[in-house]
Amino acid sequence: MSANADAVKLFRHGLADLPAVQSTLVAVYAEVYADQLAIPFHSVERFEKRLAGHASRPGWEAVVGYVDGEPVGYAYASPLPQGTRWWAGMLNPLPEEDRAEDGARTLALFELMVRHPWRGTGVAQRIHEELLTGRPEERVTLLVEPTHVKVKALYERWGYEDIGDQRPFPDAPVYATMLRTLRA
Ligand SMILES: CC(C)(COP(=O)(O)OP(=O)(O)OC[C@H]1O[C@@H](n2cnc3c(N)ncnc32)[C@H](O)[C@@H]1OP(=O)(O)O)[C@@H](O)C(=O)NCCC(=O)NCCS
C-alpha cells in the first residue's frame, strides 16, 4: 500500500455494520497500539470490551478510511447517555449544567487512529470531520493523554478546548478532556 492520501475513500458505518467491521477495527487498533498491548488497559481484550460497550449505545457510528479495500484508519463515536459517568472522573468537577446529558446533547469521540503510512497526510482530519458531519449533537468531547502534547495541539487546531483532566477508570491514565462546540 502506498500512502496516497487522495486514494483514501471514507465509509460511514452504523451499528448494523458492526459485525462486518469489528475485526477491521480490532486489527487496526492492535497494529497502531502494538507497543502498548502488554499494558492491561491498552490490551486488545480491553479494547474489545470498550468497543462493545460504546457500540451498545444508540447512535454509534464509525468512519473508516480504505485504500483498495485495505483500512488506513478510523474514528468512532457515540452520544453520551443520560446518567453517563463520562464527567464523573473530572478531577475538578464541572458545573451541573455542563454535565447534564440526555442522550442527545454530547457526542463522545472514543477512538481516532491512522496507520503509520497515512500519518501527517491529512487523512486523520478527514476521517474526524466526516464522522462529525451531519451529527445532531450540540458538542463533541474526547480524551487525550496530556503528555501527548502534539496530538493535543492537533485537537486544539481542530477546534477543541481543554476543559480539565479526568481519570475515567481506576487503572486508566489521567486524560485531558477536550470539548468542541458543534452547534449553538
Ligand atoms: C492521532 C492521529 C490520528 C493524528 O494523525 P495525523 O493528523 O496524521 O497527525 P500525526 O500522526 O502527524 O501526528 C501529529 C504529531 O503528533 C505525534 N503523535 C501522534 N500520535 C502520538 C501519540 N500516540 N503519542 C505521542 N505523540 C503522538 C506525531 O509524532 C506527530 O508529531 P510530529 O509532527 O513531530 O511528527 C495519529 O497520530 C495516530 O493514529 N496516533 C496513534 C493513535 C492515537 O494516539 N490516537 C489519538 C488518541 S486521543
The ligand as a Gaussian input file, in Angstrom:
#p B3LYP/6-31G(d) Opt

LIG

0 1
 C       -3.708000      10.936000      16.374000
 C       -3.532000      10.650000      14.883000
 C       -4.803000      10.055000      14.296000
 C       -3.252000      12.009000      14.193000
 O       -2.891000      11.774000      12.862000
 P       -2.336000      12.986000      11.969000
 O       -3.342000      14.091000      11.950000
 O       -1.935000      12.418000      10.678000
 O       -1.129000      13.591000      12.773000
 P        0.317000      12.921000      13.004000
 O        0.246000      11.427000      13.039000
 O        1.287000      13.555000      12.041000
 O        0.612000      13.392000      14.494000
 C        0.890000      14.752000      14.832000
 C        2.068000      14.731000      15.794000
 O        1.654000      14.026000      16.987000
 C        2.579000      12.984000      17.285000
 N        1.837000      11.832000      17.809000
 C        0.892000      11.112000      17.163000
 N        0.402000      10.129000      17.933000
 C        1.059000      10.234000      19.114000
 C        0.980000       9.502000      20.330000
 N        0.120000       8.480000      20.481000
 N        1.793000       9.875000      21.327000
 C        2.663000      10.912000      21.203000
 N        2.763000      11.668000      20.064000
 C        1.972000      11.310000      19.042000
 C        3.220000      12.641000      15.970000
 O        4.505000      12.079000      16.163000
 C        3.272000      13.980000      15.260000
 O        4.440000      14.659000      15.658000
 P        5.382000      15.355000      14.562000
 O        4.556000      16.462000      13.980000
 O        6.573000      15.800000      15.324000
 O        5.692000      14.289000      13.551000
 C       -2.344000       9.679000      14.622000
 O       -1.144000      10.310000      15.033000
 C       -2.473000       8.344000      15.345000
 O       -3.127000       7.455000      14.850000
 N       -1.822000       8.222000      16.514000
 C       -1.870000       6.971000      17.298000
 C       -3.218000       6.793000      17.975000
 C       -3.556000       7.964000      18.857000
 O       -2.747000       8.433000      19.642000
 N       -4.828000       8.440000      18.736000
 C       -5.323000       9.580000      19.491000
 C       -5.908000       9.146000      20.764000
 S       -6.557000      10.560000      21.643000

